[in-house]
């Protein structure tokens, strides 16, 4: 399943929500499979976008459908003794 509706793409871009396009296909598949109701679908899409913004604002890399990288995931710099 792929989102090819150019009007939707342009609308999301004009609202500065184009990041939703990165997870939209996966969320549509979940909704189609009965895993998400209408409100759940919208809530999950919004949460995806909130997470994406938080990750970007914290200067971390963002990879959709993966756990966001956190500073504690990086190994500590070795100390010279």
Buried (B, 14 or more C-beta within 10 A) or exposed (E): EEEEEEEEBEEBEEEEBBBBBBBBEBBBEBBEEEEBEEEEBEEBBEEBBEBBBEBEEEEBEBEBEEEBBEEEEEEEEEEEE
